[in-house]
Amino acid sequence: QKLIEKFGYPWEMMPLMYVILKDAGVDIDEASKRIEEGQHVVNEYSRQHNLNIYDGCELRCAARQCG
């Protein structure tokens, strides 16, 4: 529950938080660190590939044809 509150995730994320916490040896600080590292990786990937992770679609590139 502390991880859900810390990161502002919905309650539907509880099973994922449980798995992360269990994998981190029930260490909340280690689990938080892993979540933050994951967020960083996703943000960096989306920035490098010009992705919008909120709608799941690529942003339109200037080279892409519309029509």
N, C-alpha and C positions, 0 to 999 in steps of 0.2 A: 504494500500500500504506500510506503514511503517513496518508492521509485515512481509510482503513478502520480503522486502529488508533486514530487520534485520536478518532473519533466512535463507535467500538465497533460498527460496522456489520458484518453478515455478509459473507462473501466473494462472495455472490451480487450484492452491490451494486457490485462492481468495474466493470462496464460503465458504470453511472451515474456513478461517481466519475471514470472516464476522460473521459467527456463533459464533466463540470463542470470538470475540470482543463484539458482542451483548450480549452474556451471561455474560461477564465481566463488563457489565454496561458501555460500550464504554470507558473503562479505558485501555489505551495501556500498561501501566506498569503491571496491573493485568493480562491482556491477555498474555503478554510475560511470566509472572511468571507461568501461567497455561501451556503454551506450553513447557517451560523448565522442569516443573515437569513431564509432559507427556513423554518428551524425556528421562528423567531419568528413569522413570518406564519401558519404552520399552527397554532401554539399559540394565537395571538390569535384566529384565526377559530374554532377549536374552542371556545374559552372563550366568545366572543360568541354562538355559536349552540348552546351547550349540547351539544356533540358529544363522543362518546368515540371518539377515533381508534384506540384499540387493538382494538376489535371492529368498527369500521366502522358502528355503528348509533347513531342518536340516543338519548340518554337520555330516559326517559319524562318528559314534562312533566305538571304537575299538571292542565293543561287538557285533556290528551289522554284520551280515553275508553279504558278497558281492557275487554276482554271478548271 
